C-alpha cells in the first residue's frame, strides 16, 4: 500500500477539486477520487505542453519549407516555367 500525505489547500481550491470530481464522475460513469482528479489535471497539463511543442515544431517546419521554396536554382529561367497544356495529348 502506498503511503499517503496530507495536502493543505484553500476552501476555494477544494471546492474546485470537488467540482472536477463531479465532472469526471459524470464523464467516466463511476466514482472518482480527489487523487484521480489531481492526476487528471497533471495529464491535461502534459497534453497542453505536448501540443505547444508540436505547434512550435510545425512552425519551424513551415519556415524551413518556405525557405526551400524561395531558393533559386542556377540554369533555370522564367521561360522554363510554362503552364502545361492538357489538351496536347500527343495525337
N, CA, C and O atoms as CSV, one atom per row, in Angstrom:
chain,resi,resn,atom,element,x,y,z
A,1,UNK,N,N,0.839,-1.184,0.000
A,1,UNK,CA,C,0.000,0.000,0.000
A,1,UNK,C,C,0.883,1.245,0.000
A,1,UNK,O,O,1.901,1.296,0.690
A,2,UNK,N,N,0.486,2.233,-0.771
A,2,UNK,CA,C,1.270,3.452,-0.886
A,2,UNK,C,C,1.090,4.324,0.350
A,2,UNK,O,O,-0.003,4.380,0.914
A,3,UNK,N,N,2.154,5.007,0.777
A,3,UNK,CA,C,1.996,5.944,1.882
A,3,UNK,C,C,1.221,7.176,1.408
A,3,UNK,O,O,1.347,7.589,0.255
A,4,UNK,N,N,0.429,7.752,2.291
A,4,UNK,CA,C,-0.383,8.911,1.944
A,4,UNK,C,C,0.146,10.145,2.639
A,4,UNK,O,O,0.856,10.047,3.640
A,5,UNK,N,N,-0.197,11.307,2.112
A,5,UNK,CA,C,0.189,12.590,2.680
A,5,UNK,C,C,-1.045,13.459,2.804
A,5,UNK,O,O,-2.058,13.233,2.142
A,6,UNK,N,N,-0.941,14.438,3.649
A,6,UNK,CA,C,-1.987,15.429,3.768
A,6,UNK,C,C,-1.507,16.677,3.042
A,6,UNK,O,O,-0.372,17.121,3.215
A,7,UNK,N,N,-2.387,17.228,2.235
A,7,UNK,CA,C,-2.057,18.432,1.490
A,7,UNK,C,C,-3.048,19.506,1.908
A,7,UNK,O,O,-4.260,19.293,1.874
A,8,UNK,N,N,-2.535,20.643,2.296
A,8,UNK,CA,C,-3.414,21.745,2.684
A,8,UNK,C,C,-3.724,22.592,1.461
A,8,UNK,O,O,-2.832,23.054,0.749
A,9,UNK,N,N,-5.013,22.778,1.243
A,9,UNK,CA,C,-5.469,23.639,0.163
A,9,UNK,C,C,-6.560,24.549,0.721
A,9,UNK,O,O,-7.185,24.253,1.738
A,10,UNK,N,N,-6.765,25.650,0.034
A,10,UNK,CA,C,-7.815,26.573,0.474
A,10,UNK,C,C,-9.185,25.956,0.206
A,10,UNK,O,O,-9.319,25.019,-0.581
A,11,UNK,N,N,-10.192,26.499,0.874
A,11,UNK,CA,C,-11.559,26.003,0.677
A,11,UNK,C,C,-12.001,26.204,-0.772
A,11,UNK,O,O,-12.719,25.378,-1.336
A,12,UNK,N,N,-11.561,27.309,-1.361
A,12,UNK,CA,C,-11.900,27.598,-2.752
A,12,UNK,C,C,-11.312,26.534,-3.688
A,12,UNK,O,O,-11.991,26.054,-4.596
A,13,UNK,N,N,-10.050,26.171,-3.460
A,13,UNK,CA,C,-9.394,25.141,-4.281
A,13,UNK,C,C,-10.058,23.796,-4.066
A,13,UNK,O,O,-10.271,23.051,-5.022
A,14,UNK,N,N,-10.387,23.473,-2.822
A,14,UNK,CA,C,-11.044,22.198,-2.522
A,14,UNK,C,C,-12.401,22.128,-3.216
A,14,UNK,O,O,-12.786,21.081,-3.735
A,15,UNK,N,N,-13.122,23.247,-3.222
A,15,UNK,CA,C,-14.422,23.288,-3.894
A,15,UNK,C,C,-14.255,23.019,-5.387
A,15,UNK,O,O,-15.030,22.269,-5.980
A,16,UNK,N,N,-13.232,23.641,-5.993
A,16,UNK,CA,C,-12.972,23.419,-7.422
A,16,UNK,C,C,-12.596,21.964,-7.689
A,16,UNK,O,O,-13.014,21.391,-8.695
A,17,UNK,N,N,-11.808,21.362,-6.794
A,17,UNK,CA,C,-11.437,19.948,-6.949
A,17,UNK,C,C,-12.675,19.060,-6.876
A,17,UNK,O,O,-12.815,18.116,-7.654
A,18,UNK,N,N,-13.566,19.361,-5.945
A,18,UNK,CA,C,-14.797,18.572,-5.829
A,18,UNK,C,C,-15.676,18.749,-7.063
A,18,UNK,O,O,-16.329,17.800,-7.496
A,19,UNK,N,N,-15.701,19.956,-7.634
A,19,UNK,CA,C,-16.453,20.164,-8.876
A,19,UNK,C,C,-15.861,19.334,-10.006
A,19,UNK,O,O,-16.585,18.740,-10.804
A,20,UNK,N,N,-14.527,19.301,-10.061
A,20,UNK,CA,C,-13.864,18.487,-11.084
A,20,UNK,C,C,-14.166,17.008,-10.873
A,20,UNK,O,O,-14.403,16.276,-11.834
A,21,UNK,N,N,-14.159,16.568,-9.616
A,21,UNK,CA,C,-14.504,15.174,-9.317
A,21,UNK,C,C,-15.907,14.871,-9.820
A,21,UNK,O,O,-16.143,13.806,-10.390
A,22,UNK,N,N,-16.839,15.793,-9.615
A,22,UNK,CA,C,-18.204,15.599,-10.115
A,22,UNK,C,C,-18.254,15.491,-11.630
A,22,UNK,O,O,-18.950,14.632,-12.170
A,23,UNK,N,N,-17.517,16.361,-12.322
A,23,UNK,CA,C,-17.476,16.315,-13.785
A,23,UNK,C,C,-16.871,15.012,-14.285
A,23,UNK,O,O,-17.371,14.410,-15.236
A,24,UNK,N,N,-15.783,14.576,-13.633
A,24,UNK,CA,C,-15.131,13.330,-14.052
A,24,UNK,C,C,-16.014,12.126,-13.747
A,24,UNK,O,O,-16.020,11.152,-14.500
A,25,UNK,N,N,-16.754,12.188,-12.651
A,25,UNK,CA,C,-17.675,11.093,-12.306
A,25,UNK,C,C,-18.726,10.946,-13.394
A,25,UNK,O,O,-19.055,9.832,-13.802
A,26,UNK,N,N,-19.251,12.074,-13.864
A,26,UNK,CA,C,-20.237,12.030,-14.950
A,26,UNK,C,C,-19.577,11.521,-16.233
A,26,UNK,O,O,-20.150,10.694,-16.944
A,27,UNK,N,N,-18.376,12.014,-16.525
A,27,UNK,CA,C,-17.671,11.620,-17.752
A,27,UNK,C,C,-17.350,10.135,-17.774
A,27,UNK,O,O,-17.567,9.467,-18.785
A,28,UNK,N,N,-16.830,9.607,-16.658
A,28,UNK,CA,C,-16.400,8.204,-16.608
A,28,UNK,C,C,-17.508,7.257,-16.170
A,28,UNK,O,O,-17.400,6.049,-16.381
A,29,UNK,N,N,-18.566,7.778,-15.568
A,29,UNK,CA,C,-19.673,6.929,-15.137
A,29,UNK,C,C,-19.338,6.090,-13.914
A,29,UNK,O,O,-19.918,5.022,-13.719
A,30,UNK,N,N,-18.417,6.556,-13.096
A,30,UNK,CA,C,-18.021,5.851,-11.870
A,30,UNK,C,C,-17.490,6.868,-10.871
A,30,UNK,O,O,-17.242,8.024,-11.212
A,31,UNK,N,N,-17.322,6.422,-9.643
A,31,UNK,CA,C,-16.795,7.321,-8.623
A,31,UNK,C,C,-15.332,7.659,-8.920
A,31,UNK,O,O,-14.564,6.809,-9.369
A,32,UNK,N,N,-14.973,8.881,-8.667
A,32,UNK,CA,C,-13.610,9.359,-8.906
A,32,UNK,C,C,-13.103,9.975,-7.610
A,32,UNK,O,O,-13.822,10.714,-6.939
A,33,UNK,N,N,-11.858,9.664,-7.266
A,33,UNK,CA,C,-11.271,10.208,-6.038
A,33,UNK,C,C,-10.612,11.558,-6.319
A,33,UNK,O,O,-10.404,11.938,-7.471
A,34,UNK,N,N,-10.292,12.269,-5.244
A,34,UNK,CA,C,-9.564,13.527,-5.386
A,34,UNK,C,C,-8.208,13.276,-6.027
A,34,UNK,O,O,-7.744,14.080,-6.836
A,35,UNK,N,N,-7.570,12.168,-5.672
A,35,UNK,CA,C,-6.260,11.856,-6.261
A,35,UNK,C,C,-6.373,11.676,-7.770
A,35,UNK,O,O,-5.526,12.156,-8.524
A,36,UNK,N,N,-7.429,10.977,-8.211
A,36,UNK,CA,C,-7.619,10.804,-9.656
A,36,UNK,C,C,-7.840,12.149,-10.347
A,36,UNK,O,O,-7.378,12.360,-11.469
A,37,UNK,N,N,-8.543,13.049,-9.679
A,37,UNK,CA,C,-8.786,14.380,-10.243
A,37,UNK,C,C,-7.476,15.140,-10.382
A,37,UNK,O,O,-7.244,15.806,-11.392
A,38,UNK,N,N,-6.623,15.043,-9.375
A,38,UNK,CA,C,-5.323,15.723,-9.437
A,38,UNK,C,C,-4.464,15.121,-10.541
A,38,UNK,O,O,-3.812,15.853,-11.286
A,39,UNK,N,N,-4.457,13.794,-10.655
A,39,UNK,CA,C,-3.704,13.141,-11.727
A,39,UNK,C,C,-4.233,13.570,-13.098
A,39,UNK,O,O,-3.467,13.771,-14.040
A,40,UNK,N,N,-5.555,13.704,-13.188
A,40,UNK,CA,C,-6.178,14.161,-14.430
A,40,UNK,C,C,-5.648,15.547,-14.811
A,40,UNK,O,O,-5.352,15.805,-15.978
A,41,UNK,N,N,-5.532,16.428,-13.825
A,41,UNK,CA,C,-5.011,17.774,-14.086
A,41,UNK,C,C,-3.563,17.732,-14.562
A,41,UNK,O,O,-3.180,18.487,-15.456
A,42,UNK,N,N,-2.755,16.849,-13.966
A,42,UNK,CA,C,-1.361,16.717,-14.408
A,42,UNK,C,C,-1.292,16.215,-15.848
A,42,UNK,O,O,-0.506,16.718,-16.651
A,43,UNK,N,N,-2.120,15.219,-16.169
A,43,UNK,CA,C,-2.134,14.679,-17.529
A,43,UNK,C,C,-2.578,15.743,-18.539
A,43,UNK,O,O,-2.039,15.845,-19.640
A,44,UNK,N,N,-3.568,16.522,-18.132
A,44,UNK,CA,C,-4.061,17.585,-19.009
A,44,UNK,C,C,-2.963,18.620,-19.261
A,44,UNK,O,O,-2.801,19.091,-20.386
A,45,UNK,N,N,-2.212,18.972,-18.220
A,45,UNK,CA,C,-1.112,19.925,-18.371
A,45,UNK,C,C,-0.049,19.375,-19.313
A,45,UNK,O,O,0.456,20.098,-20.172
A,46,UNK,N,N,0.297,18.086,-19.156
A,46,UNK,CA,C,1.298,17.472,-20.036
A,46,UNK,C,C,0.812,17.459,-21.482
A,46,UNK,O,O,1.595,17.664,-22.410
A,47,UNK,N,N,-0.472,17.220,-21.663
A,47,UNK,CA,C,-1.044,17.209,-23.010
A,47,UNK,C,C,-0.933,18.592,-23.647
A,47,UNK,O,O,-0.621,18.709,-24.832
A,48,UNK,N,N,-1.187,19.631,-22.866
A,48,UNK,CA,C,-1.086,21.006,-23.378
A,48,UNK,C,C,0.358,21.315,-23.756
A,48,UNK,O,O,0.609,21.933,-24.790
A,49,UNK,N,N,1.312,20.886,-22.922
A,49,UNK,CA,C,2.728,21.120,-23.233
A,49,UNK,C,C,3.118,20.417,-24.528
A,49,UNK,O,O,3.843,20.979,-25.350
A,50,UNK,N,N,2.634,19.178,-24.711
A,50,UNK,CA,C,2.948,18.437,-25.935
A,50,UNK,C,C,2.366,19.136,-27.156
A,50,UNK,O,O,3.009,19.190,-28.204
A,51,UNK,N,N,1.151,19.675,-27.030
A,51,UNK,CA,C,0.548,20.395,-28.144
A,51,UNK,C,C,1.359,21.646,-28.471
A,51,UNK,O,O,1.560,21.981,-29.638
A,52,UNK,N,N,1.822,22.331,-27.427
A,52,UNK,CA,C,2.642,23.523,-27.652
A,52,UNK,C,C,3.932,23.159,-28.378
A,52,UNK,O,O,4.355,23.869,-29.290
A,53,UNK,N,N,4.563,22.041,-27.973
A,53,UNK,CA,C,5.795,21.599,-28.635
A,53,UNK,C,C,5.533,21.252,-30.095
A,53,UNK,O,O,6.353,21.555,-30.962
A,54,UNK,N,N,4.391,20.616,-30.372
A,54,UNK,CA,C,4.053,20.270,-31.746
A,54,UNK,C,C,3.806,21.525,-32.578
A,54,UNK,O,O,4.173,21.580,-33.752
A,55,UNK,N,N,3.182,22.533,-31.967
A,55,UNK,CA,C,2.935,23.786,-32.672
A,55,UNK,C,C,4.246,24.465,-33.035
A,55,UNK,O,O,4.400,24.968,-34.147
A,56,UNK,N,N,5.186,24.482,-32.103
A,56,UNK,CA,C,6.499,25.085,-32.356
A,56,UNK,C,C,7.201,24.329,-33.479
A,56,UNK,O,O,7.773,24.942,-34.381
A,57,UNK,N,N,7.158,23.000,-33.427
A,57,UNK,CA,C,7.801,22.184,-34.465
A,57,UNK,C,C,7.145,22.443,-35.823
A,57,UNK,O,O,7.835,22.554,-36.836
A,58,UNK,N,N,5.834,22.536,-35.843
A,58,UNK,CA,C,5.108,22.781,-37.092
A,58,UNK,C,C,5.512,24.132,-37.681
A,58,UNK,O,O,5.694,24.252,-38.893
A,59,UNK,N,N,5.651,25.147,-36.829
A,59,UNK,CA,C,6.058,26.470,-37.315
A,59,UNK,C,C,7.476,26.428,-37.886
A,59,UNK,O,O,7.747,27.029,-38.925
A,60,UNK,N,N,8.383,25.716,-37.205
A,60,UNK,CA,C,9.756,25.590,-37.708
A,60,UNK,C,C,9.768,24.865,-39.052
A,60,UNK,O,O,10.493,25.258,-39.966
A,61,UNK,N,N,8.963,23.805,-39.172
A,61,UNK,CA,C,8.882,23.067,-40.427
A,61,UNK,C,C,8.329,23.953,-41.543
A,61,UNK,O,O,8.798,23.894,-42.679
A,62,UNK,N,N,7.328,24.775,-41.213
A,62,UNK,CA,C,6.740,25.673,-42.206
A,62,UNK,C,C,7.771,26.676,-42.707
A,62,UNK,O,O,7.856,26.936,-43.907
A,63,UNK,N,N,8.546,27.233,-41.797
A,63,UNK,CA,C,9.586,28.198,-42.180
A,63,UNK,C,C,10.636,27.528,-43.061
A,63,UNK,O,O,11.069,28.097,-44.062
A,64,UNK,N,N,11.043,26.313,-42.684
A,64,UNK,CA,C,12.040,25.593,-43.480
A,64,UNK,C,C,11.498,25.288,-44.881
A,64,UNK,O,O,12.236,25.391,-45.861
A,65,UNK,N,N,10.229,24.917,-44.983
A,65,UNK,CA,C,9.614,24.623,-46.273
A,65,UNK,C,C,9.547,25.868,-47.141
A,65,UNK,O,O,9.856,25.821,-48.331
A,66,UNK,N,N,9.139,26.991,-46.538
A,66,UNK,CA,C,9.055,28.234,-47.305
A,66,UNK,C,C,10.435,28.698,-47.758
A,66,UNK,O,O,10.577,29.237,-48.856
A,67,UNK,N,N,11.451,28.494,-46.924
A,67,UNK,CA,C,12.822,28.814,-47.329
A,67,UNK,C,C,13.241,27.960,-48.522
A,67,UNK,O,O,13.899,28.446,-49.442
A,68,UNK,N,N,12.861,26.706,-48.502
A,68,UNK,CA,C,13.187,25.807,-49.608
A,68,UNK,C,C,12.493,26.271,-50.893
A,68,UNK,O,O,13.089,26.241,-51.970
A,69,UNK,N,N,11.249,26.693,-50.775
A,69,UNK,CA,C,10.526,27.172,-51.960
A,69,UNK,C,C,11.139,28.445,-52.532
A,69,UNK,O,O,11.080,28.674,-53.740
A,70,UNK,N,N,11.715,29.260,-51.688
A,70,UNK,CA,C,12.285,30.528,-52.130
A,70,UNK,C,C,13.719,30.408,-52.642
A,70,UNK,O,O,14.303,31.403,-53.073
A,71,UNK,N,N,14.287,29.218,-52.602
A,71,UNK,CA,C,15.652,29.033,-53.100
A,71,UNK,C,C,15.675,29.215,-54.617
A,71,UNK,O,O,14.740,28.835,-55.322
A,72,UNK,N,N,16.746,29.793,-55.087
A,72,UNK,CA,C,16.928,29.968,-56.536
A,72,UNK,C,C,17.909,28.920,-57.023
A,72,UNK,O,O,18.870,28.573,-56.336
A,73,UNK,N,N,17.647,28.423,-58.223
A,73,UNK,CA,C,18.498,27.407,-58.820
A,73,UNK,C,C,19.143,27.972,-60.075
A,73,UNK,O,O,18.483,28.638,-60.871
A,74,UNK,N,N,20.412,27.711,-60.250
A,74,UNK,CA,C,21.136,28.178,-61.428
A,74,UNK,C,C,20.665,27.402,-62.659
A,74,UNK,O,O,20.383,26.205,-62.591
A,75,UNK,N,N,20.588,28.111,-63.780
A,75,UNK,CA,C,20.264,27.462,-65.044
A,75,UNK,C,C,18.781,27.400,-65.328
A,75,UNK,O,O,18.382,26.872,-66.366
A,76,UNK,N,N,17.958,27.916,-64.452
A,76,UNK,CA,C,16.518,27.904,-64.700
A,76,UNK,C,C,16.063,29.344,-64.882
A,76,UNK,O,O,16.336,30.205,-64.046
A,77,UNK,N,N,15.374,29.591,-65.973
A,77,UNK,CA,C,14.897,30.937,-66.285
A,77,UNK,C,C,13.369,30.933,-66.277
A,77,UNK,O,O,12.755,29.867,-66.336
A,78,UNK,N,N,12.756,32.098,-66.205
A,78,UNK,CA,C,11.291,32.167,-66.171
A,78,UNK,C,C,10.624,31.455,-67.342
A,78,UNK,O,O,9.537,30.897,-67.195
A,79,UNK,N,N,11.282,31.475,-68.521
A,79,UNK,CA,C,10.665,30.804,-69.669
A,79,UNK,C,C,10.635,29.282,-69.516
A,79,UNK,O,O,9.913,28.599,-70.242
A,80,UNK,N,N,11.408,28.757,-68.586
A,80,UNK,CA,C,11.387,27.313,-68.333
A,80,UNK,C,C,10.109,26.892,-67.603
A,80,UNK,O,O,9.746,25.716,-67.588
A,81,UNK,N,N,9.444,27.861,-67.009
A,81,UNK,CA,C,8.201,27.570,-66.297
A,81,UNK,C,C,7.041,27.908,-67.219
A,81,UNK,O,O,6.705,29.078,-67.405
A,82,UNK,N,N,6.433,26.883,-67.793
A,82,UNK,CA,C,5.305,27.082,-68.680
A,82,UNK,C,C,4.140,26.261,-68.165
A,82,UNK,O,O,4.317,25.165,-67.633
A,83,UNK,N,N,2.949,26.808,-68.332
A,83,UNK,CA,C,1.757,26.085,-67.918
A,83,UNK,C,C,1.578,24.883,-68.838
A,83,UNK,O,O,1.745,24.989,-70.053
A,84,UNK,N,N,1.245,23.764,-68.262
A,84,UNK,CA,C,1.068,22.547,-69.035
A,84,UNK,C,C,-0.233,22.620,-69.824
A,84,UNK,O,O,-1.274,23.009,-69.293
A,85,UNK,N,N,-0.163,22.242,-71.092
A,85,UNK,CA,C,-1.341,22.225,-71.951
A,85,UNK,C,C,-1.940,20.823,-71.886
A,85,UNK,O,O,-1.401,19.884,-72.472
A,86,UNK,N,N,-3.040,20.689,-71.183
A,86,UNK,CA,C,-3.658,19.371,-71.010
A,86,UNK,C,C,-4.356,18.902,-72.282
A,86,UNK,O,O,-4.626,17.710,-72.431
A,87,UNK,N,N,-4.652,19.816,-73.198
A,87,UNK,CA,C,-5.289,19.439,-74.452
A,87,UNK,C,C,-4.294,18.785,-75.393
A,87,UNK,O,O,-4.702,18.084,-76.319
A,88,UNK,N,N,-3.023,18.991,-75.188
A,88,UNK,CA,C,-1.980,18.414,-76.033
A,88,UNK,C,C,-1.667,17.024,-75.513
A,88,UNK,O,O,-0.795,16.854,-74.661
A,89,UNK,N,N,-2.376,16.034,-76.027
A,89,UNK,CA,C,-2.172,14.661,-75.561
A,89,UNK,C,C,-1.391,13.825,-76.577
A,89,UNK,O,O,-1.371,12.597,-76.483
A,90,UNK,N,N,-0.769,14.461,-77.518
A,90,UNK,CA,C,0.127,13.770,-78.454
A,90,UNK,C,C,-0.571,13.172,-79.634
A,90,UNK,O,O,0.045,12.366,-80.331
A,91,UNK,N,N,-1.800,13.499,-79.916
A,91,UNK,CA,C,-2.499,12.912,-81.068
A,91,UNK,C,C,-2.241,13.675,-82.325
A,91,UNK,O,O,-2.755,13.312,-83.383
